[in-house]
Each structure stands twice: as structure tokens, then as C-alpha cells.
């Protein structure tokens, strides 16, 4: 996708979000390295462990509440939890932790959030989020460790990455800024996006695509996009 990307070059929207079956077909059952950035309670991690039986999964989660639930839910030795945020550079940064009570939730849903809604925290301050989901509160800022993707990958000697699942609550642009070398060796990237600036400084879909010139859109969804690295075709 060289140059600026325009809307008319994008495929039509697919319904829902990417299915496990389609993802396994595209990435390949033989996938070996998967990064899950924004792992929350580990629900997707458990799915990936079943889908890719030979893969090592590196999961990243900076919210201590969510990380504690992850450790309860995921015990497979093939999954490693890194309690940190992925950002544009290494250091320490303010993390806007979310809270609040999920409205009209079932007892089962409530049991997942005994310490408050921990699914919307971000390195970026909320913006439109407050209008769209007023029940979600951001009344606490904590300091978390931050690593750039490239710095972390170099330390852990990560080579080819088969798939990255990025659910970063508006910080996807930071992932790209700090992960150019790793993304160049990443076959597939599934990223959340919004054109409403739900979080301050959140890049739009077209801005994200402009930042990833070697990736093409494989499937486009209302709030997520599956991207394929055209420079790694056949790998």
C-alpha cells in the first residue's frame, strides 16, 4: 500500500469480528510465535492456545487487576504473561485505568469484574469514550512499565512473528512507532481502530494503514482490521 491510503481502496466491511476458523486458515495451524498485546483476562489467549497447538504466546497486560485474572485463567506453559504496556519507547508512563460497573450485566459477567471494569484502560487519556460509554469511569491513574515492541523483541530474541493481536485502546499507533523492525518480520496483524478519537491522539484507520505501507487489508471489520504483510508473502 505505498503512499496515502484512500477509503475507495478498502474492501467492504465484513460482519462481526474475525472468526477463529478464518484466522487459523490464514495464519496457519503451524504458527510458532504469537503476540497478544492487550491480553486482559486471557480469554483470547485460551482460544489461541487451542487454535495454534505448537505456538508460544507472549501476552502483554499492564492493568494489575486484569493480569491477576489472567494468571487465574491461563496456566499453559506455552503462554507467558508480561505485565507491562507496549508503547513508542521504553520507560514508565501514566496509565488511565478504567473502572465502573457494567450495566445490566449477568451474575457471570459481574463475577469477571469484581474489582471494577478493567477492560478500557489505556496509555492515552479517554476522549469520546466518556460520551459513548458514560458508565465507564477513569478516576485513577497508575504508573506502569512500558516497552517498545522492538526493544522487547530484541531482548527476547524474537525473529519471525506469525501473528499479533493488538487490542490497545487507542495506543495502536504507539505500537507501530516503537515496533517497525518487529512488524517488518510479522506476517499478520489484527488491530482495533476507531475514527472517532475515543482516546486522545488515537489514529484513524487510514492513518494506521499509512503507517504500515508493507501491509494490505485482508479483512475489514467495523472496529478491527486484519492485515497481511505483503513483504512476507509465502512465509
C-alpha positions in Angstrom: 0.0 0.0 0.0 2.5 2.6 -1.0 1.5 6.2 -0.4 -1.6 7.5 1.3 -4.5 5.1 1.6 -7.9 6.1 0.5 -11.3 4.7 1.5 -12.2 3.6 -2.0 -9.2 1.2 -2.0 -10.5 -0.7 1.1 -12.6 -3.9 0.9 -16.2 -3.9 2.1 -16.9 -4.4 5.7 -17.2 -8.0 7.0 -19.7 -8.7 9.8 -18.7 -9.2 13.4 -15.0 -9.9 14.0 -12.6 -12.3 12.6 -13.6 -15.9 13.3 -11.1 -18.4 14.9 -11.5 -20.7 11.9 -10.6 -18.0 9.3 -7.7 -16.7 11.4 -6.3 -20.3 11.8 -6.7 -20.8 8.0 -4.9 -17.5 7.1 -2.1 -17.6 9.8 -1.6 -21.4 9.5 -2.0 -24.1 12.1 1.8 -24.4 12.2 2.2 -20.8 13.7 5.1 -20.7 16.2 5.1 -17.1 17.7 2.0 -15.1 18.6 2.0 -11.8 20.5 -1.2 -10.7 22.2 -1.0 -7.1 23.1 -3.8 -6.2 25.5 -4.5 -9.7 26.8 -7.0 -8.6 29.5 -8.2 -11.8 31.4 -6.8 -14.2 28.9 -10.0 -15.3 27.2 -8.5 -14.8 23.7 -5.2 -16.4 24.9 -7.1 -19.6 25.7 -8.6 -19.6 22.2 -5.2 -19.1 20.6 -3.7 -21.9 22.6 -6.3 -24.3 21.2 -6.0 -22.9 17.6 -2.2 -23.0 17.4 -1.1 -26.1 19.2 2.6 -25.5 18.5 2.8 -21.8 19.2 4.4 -19.8 22.0 2.2 -16.9 23.0 3.6 -13.8 24.6 0.7 -11.9 26.3 1.0 -8.2 27.4 -1.3 -6.7 30.1 -0.4 -3.6 32.2 -3.5 -3.4 34.4 -2.7 -5.3 37.7 -6.4 -6.4 38.1 -6.6 -7.9 34.7 -3.2 -9.5 35.0 -4.2 -11.2 38.2 -7.3 -12.7 36.5 -5.1 -13.8 33.5 -2.9 -15.8 35.9 -6.0 -17.5 37.3 -7.5 -18.3 33.9 -4.3 -19.3 31.9 -1.8 -21.8 33.2 -0.5 -23.3 30.0 3.4 -23.2 29.8 3.2 -22.1 26.2 1.7 -18.7 27.3 3.9 -16.1 29.0 2.4 -13.0 30.6 4.3 -9.8 30.5 2.9 -7.3 33.0 3.7 -4.1 31.0 2.3 -1.8 28.3 3.7 -1.8 24.8 4.4 1.8 23.7 6.5 4.0 21.5 9.6 3.8 23.8 10.9 2.2 26.9 10.2 3.8 30.3 7.5 4.4 32.8 4.2 6.1 31.9 0.8 7.1 33.2 -1.9 4.5 32.6 -5.5 5.6 32.7 -7.2 2.7 34.5 -10.9 2.2 33.8 -13.5 1.4 36.4 -17.2 1.4 36.7 -20.0 -1.2 36.7 -21.1 -3.0 33.5 -24.8 -2.1 33.2 -27.5 -4.8 33.0 -24.8 -7.5 33.4 -25.4 -11.1 34.3 -24.1 -12.6 37.5 -21.5 -14.4 35.4 -20.3 -11.1 33.8 -20.3 -9.4 37.2 -18.0 -12.1 38.6 -15.4 -11.2 36.0 -15.3 -7.6 37.2 -15.3 -7.8 41.0 -12.7 -5.1 41.2 -14.4 -2.8 38.6 -14.4 -2.6 34.8 -10.8 -3.1 33.9 -11.2 -3.5 30.1 -10.8 0.1 28.8 -7.6 1.3 30.4 -5.0 3.0 28.1 -1.8 4.9 28.0 -3.9 7.6 26.2 -6.4 9.7 28.1 -10.1 9.0 27.2 -11.8 11.5 24.9 -15.0 10.4 23.1 -15.1 7.3 25.4 -16.7 9.4 28.1 -19.6 10.3 25.8 -20.1 6.9 24.2 -19.9 4.8 27.5 -20.6 7.2 30.4 -20.8 4.4 32.8 -17.1 3.7 32.4 -15.1 5.8 34.8 -11.4 6.8 34.6 -10.9 8.0 38.1 -7.5 6.5 38.7 -4.1 6.9 37.0 -1.4 4.4 37.8 2.2 4.2 36.6 3.2 1.2 34.6 6.3 -0.1 32.9 6.4 0.5 29.1 8.5 -1.3 26.5 8.7 -0.6 22.8 8.0 -3.7 20.7 11.4 -3.6 19.1 13.2 -3.2 22.4 11.3 -6.1 23.9 11.7 -8.3 20.8 15.4 -7.7 20.7 15.8 -8.7 24.4 13.8 -11.9 23.9 15.5 -12.7 20.6 12.2 -12.8 18.7 12.6 -13.4 15.0 9.6 -14.1 12.7 6.3 -13.4 14.3 3.3 -15.2 12.8 0.6 -13.1 14.3 0.0 -10.1 16.5 -3.4 -9.4 18.2 -3.4 -5.8 19.2 -6.3 -4.5 21.4 -4.6 -1.4 22.9 -7.4 1.0 23.5 -6.2 3.8 21.2 -2.5 3.1 21.6 -2.1 1.1 18.4 -0.1 4.0 16.8 2.5 3.7 19.6 2.9 0.0 18.8 3.8 0.9 15.3 6.1 3.8 16.2 8.1 1.6 18.5 7.9 -1.6 16.5 9.0 -1.0 13.0 11.6 -3.7 12.9 9.4 -6.3 14.6 6.4 -5.5 12.4 8.7 -6.0 9.3 9.0 -9.6 10.5 5.3 -10.0 11.4 3.1 -12.0 9.0 -0.3 -10.9 10.2 -1.6 -8.1 12.4 -5.1 -7.8 13.8 -5.7 -4.4 15.3 -8.5 -2.4 16.8 -9.2 1.0 15.3 -11.7 3.9 15.6 -12.2 7.0 13.5 -13.9 8.8 16.5 -10.8 9.5 18.6 -12.2 7.6 21.5 -8.8 8.2 23.2 -6.7 11.3 22.8 -4.3 11.0 19.8 -5.8 7.8 18.6 -5.0 7.3 14.9 -7.8 6.7 12.4 -7.9 3.6 10.3 -6.4 5.4 7.3 -3.7 6.8 9.4 -2.8 3.3 10.8 -2.7 2.0 7.2 -0.4 4.8 6.1 1.9 3.9 9.0 2.1 0.3 7.7 3.0 0.5 4.0 4.0 -3.1 3.7 0.7 -4.4 5.0 -2.5 -4.9 3.0 -6.0 -5.3 4.3 -7.1 -8.9 4.4 -10.4 -8.4 6.2 -12.0 -5.2 7.4 -14.5 -5.1 10.3 -16.4 -2.3 11.9 -13.9 -1.8 14.7 -11.0 -4.2 13.8 -8.8 -4.9 10.7 -6.8 -8.0 9.8 -3.6 -7.0 7.9 -1.2 -9.2 5.9 2.4 -8.3 5.4 2.9 -8.4 1.7 6.7 -8.4 2.0 6.5 -11.8 3.8 4.2 -13.5 1.2 4.8 -17.2 1.2 6.4 -17.4 4.7 
